[in-house]
Amino acid sequence: MAIALIILLPLLLWLGITVLWIGAGLFAGTFVYFFLLYLLGIPLLAAAGGIAVALMIWAALLR
């Protein structure tokens, strides 16, 4: 069991780091999208877009 864990540890670390970077990128993208719409004077559309993108991100991550 310990040998299997030692062999799989780099893979698990790589997957974890990859998921963290994907999550950070999606969060940053959502924030920029929301901020640009808010700056353009469309706060309601910005809020709706931000919520929709956040829901799509969670749906993709929990799939």
C-alpha positions as CSV (number, residue, x, y, z in Angstrom):
1,M,0.0,0.0,0.0
2,A,2.8,2.4,0.9
3,I,4.6,1.7,-2.4
4,A,1.5,2.5,-4.4
5,L,1.0,5.7,-2.5
6,I,4.6,6.7,-3.1
7,I,4.2,6.0,-6.8
8,L,0.9,7.8,-7.1
9,L,1.9,10.8,-5.0
10,P,3.5,12.8,-7.8
11,L,0.5,12.2,-10.0
12,L,-1.9,13.3,-7.2
13,L,0.1,16.4,-6.5
14,W,0.2,17.3,-10.2
15,L,-3.5,16.8,-10.6
16,G,-4.2,18.9,-7.4
17,I,-1.9,21.8,-8.6
18,T,-3.5,21.6,-12.1
19,V,-7.0,21.8,-10.6
20,L,-6.0,24.8,-8.4
21,W,-4.6,26.7,-11.4
22,I,-7.7,26.0,-13.5
23,G,-9.9,27.2,-10.6
24,A,-7.8,30.3,-10.2
25,G,-7.9,31.1,-13.9
26,L,-11.7,30.6,-14.1
27,F,-12.2,32.8,-11.0
28,A,-10.0,35.6,-12.6
29,G,-11.8,35.3,-15.9
30,T,-15.2,35.6,-14.1
31,F,-14.0,38.6,-12.2
32,V,-12.7,40.4,-15.3
33,Y,-16.0,39.6,-17.2
34,F,-18.1,41.0,-14.3
35,F,-15.8,44.1,-13.8
36,L,-15.9,45.0,-17.5
37,L,-19.7,44.8,-17.7
38,Y,-19.9,46.8,-14.5
39,L,-17.6,49.5,-15.9
40,L,-19.7,49.6,-19.0
41,G,-22.7,50.6,-16.9
42,I,-24.6,47.4,-17.1
43,P,-24.6,46.2,-13.4
44,L,-27.6,43.9,-13.7
45,L,-26.2,42.1,-16.7
46,A,-22.8,41.9,-15.0
47,A,-24.4,40.3,-11.9
48,A,-26.4,37.8,-14.0
49,G,-23.3,37.0,-16.1
50,G,-21.1,36.6,-13.1
51,I,-23.7,34.2,-11.4
52,A,-24.1,32.2,-14.7
53,V,-20.4,31.8,-15.2
54,A,-19.9,30.8,-11.6
55,L,-22.6,28.2,-11.9
56,M,-21.1,26.8,-15.1
57,I,-17.7,26.6,-13.4
58,W,-19.1,24.7,-10.4
59,A,-21.1,22.4,-12.7
60,A,-18.0,21.6,-14.7
61,L,-15.8,21.0,-11.6
62,L,-18.4,18.8,-9.9
63,R,-19.2,16.8,-13.0
